[in-house]
Amino acid sequence: MLDSGTLTRAHLKTPKAAATAGIAFSLLTITIFSLLRSSIPVDPLEPGAWLATDSKTVALALNLVPFAGIAFLWFIAVLRDRLGRREDRFFATVFFGSSLLFLAMLFAAAAIGGAVMLVASSAQPDELINSVTFRFVRASVYIFMNVYAVKTAGVFMISTSTLVIYTAIAPRWIAFLGYGLACVLLVGSYFISWSFAVLPVWVFLISIYVLIDNLRQPIKSS
């Protein structure tokens, strides 16, 4: 007789199309990045003139962040399900921990940016432009994303690539590409303004492979 744990596992199987969460994260993140880059200057010490002209575009990008975060969390669950019993505790801990840290910093940066937008909408934007408070908040968001979040994303890519090589849950060339792109994040993120787009592009490749591989597998009858 099957125990309750076996029966629960039999009814809680990951959907074959669950890898679309990674695709959704990639598309949402690239959209967010594009909206922010088209509205906010790269210089973290810029005066904030965009508050009076492009605030709606920035607000739209910030409102998309929670959906991207949820999709990324679902993508992590898909990878862990694919690893199954082959999951190495050491690398799996780094893999899971770095993903949660990345999400935490992404949400924190979006919350700080949302607070600026809220203040700008309740008061005159001119009061924030060139203010010390705005410059401090703007620099804080920049450091959150371009230093801590990007570096954590690099660690996530390295640990995930290592798991790919050890467990063969994806082609080895994706792992080697992940190592190379992670070096871009760890070393060149401060000098390359588009480096934040590296993670969603790599997640997109993994998700496409996992989705195709899942759809090729025959459906097992219970």
N, C-alpha and C positions, 0 to 999 in steps of 0.2 A: 504494500500500500504506500502511496506517495505521501510524504509529510506535507505540512502546510507551506513550508518554505519552497519546496519544489513546485507545488501548485501555484504559488504566488509568482514565481519566476516564469512559469509557463504562460501566465496571463499578462505579464509585464514585459513583453518583448519590445525592443527598440524598433520603431517603424523604419522601414527601408528607406523612406524619403527624409529621415531625420537629418541627414547630412546637408539638407537645404538650409539648415540654420547657419552653417558656416558661410554659405553663399549669401544669405541675407545679411549676416554681419559684415561681410566684405563690401557689398554694395552700399549698405547704410553708412559704413565708416568712410568709404571713398566719397560718398555724397556729402557727408558732414565736413570732411576735410576740404572738399572743393568749395563748399559754401563759405566756410570760414576764411579760406585763403583768398577768395574773391572779394571779401568784405573787410577783413582786418589786415593791416600792414604787417609785414614780417617782423619789423623792429619792435622788440618788447617794451621799449621806452617811448613809443609813439604817443602823441598827445591825446588821441581818442576822438578825432573828428568824425570817425565813422558812426559814433553814437547818434549823431543827428541825421545821418543819411541811410545807413545800412543796418539799422538795429533790427528790423523785421527779418532780414535774411539770417542774421546771427541767432535771433530767437528761434527760428525754424530749425537751424542746425542743432542748437542745444536741446530742443524738444525731441530730436531724433536719437539723442545719445542713450536714453534708457532702453529704447527698442534694440539698438545695436548691442548694448550690454547684455540684455536678456538672450539675444541670439548667440552671442559669444559663449555665454554660460551653457546654453543648450549644446553648442558645438563641442565644448569640453566634455560634456556628458556622453556625447556620441563617441568621442575618441576613447574615453575610459571604458565604455561598453565594448568597443572593438578590441581593446587590449585584453579584457577579460582576465583570465588567470595568468596570462603572460606578463602582467604588469609588475615591473620591478619597483620595489618599495622606495628605494633611494631616488631614482630619477622620477618616479611618479609623484613623490612628495614635492620635488622642485618644480615639476611640470604643473601640478595642481596649485601649489602655493604661489608661483609666479603669475599664473592666470588670474587668481583672485586679487593679488596685489595690483595687477594691471587694471582690473575692473574698478578697484577701489580708488585708484588715482584718477582714472578717467571720469568717474562719477564726481569725485571731489573737485576736479578742475571745472567740470560742467556746472556744478553747484555754485562755485565762486563766480563763474561767468554769468550764470543766471541771476545771482544776487546783484551784479553790476547792472544787468539789463532791467531788473526790477526797480532799482534806485533811479535809473535813468528815465523810466516810464512814469514814476511817481513825482519826479522833480524835473527841473529844466536840464536837458542834456548839457547845456553850456556850463552849468555849475560843476560838472564832472571833468569836462575837457580841461586838460593842462593841470588838473589838481594832483596833489601829492598822493591822495588816497587812490585815485584811479591808476596812477603809475605803479604804485605798490601792488595793487591787485592784478594789474595786467602782467607785471613781471612775475608774480607768484604763479599765475596760470601757465605762463611760458615755461618756467622752471619745472612745474609739475609735469607737463606734457613732454617737453623736449629733453629733459634730463632724466627724471625718475621713471615716468611711464614708458618712455621709449627704451630705456636701458632694461627695464623689467620685461618688456616685450621681446628684447633680444635674448634674455635668459630663457624665456618661455620657448622661443624658437629653437634654441640649442638643446634644451632638455627634451622637447618633443622630437626633434630630429634624431637624438640619441635613441629614444624609444622606438622610432621607426626603423632604425638600423638593427636594433637587437630583436625586435619582434616581427619585422616584415609586414606591418599593417599597411604599408604604402611603399611605393617604389623607392629604391635607395637614392635615385637622382633627386627626389624631392627633399630627402634628408640633407644631401650635400648642398643643394641650393639653399636650404634653410640655414646651414652653417655660414655660407657666404653672405646671405642677407643679414643674418644676425650680427656679423662683424661690421656691416655697414651701420647698423643701429648702435652698436656699442662704441664704435670709434668715430664714425662720421656724422652722427645725428646733429651735432652742433654746427657742422659746416654745410650739411645738405638739407635744405628746407623741406624737401618732399620725402624725407626718410620715414615719416610717420605712415606713409602709404605702403611701406614694405610689408608690414604684418598682414593687412587685409588681402593683399595680392597673394601672399603665400598661403593663407588660410583658404582662399578661393581655390587654389590648385589642389590642396588636400581634399577639400569638400567635394570637388568635381570627381576626383578619383574614387573617394569613398562612396559617393552616390552611384556612380556607374557600376562599381564592384558590387554594391548591395543589390542593385536592380538585376544584375546578371545571375545572382544566386537564386536557385529554385525555392519556392515557398514550401516550407515544411508543414505537413499536416500535423495537428496536435493529437 
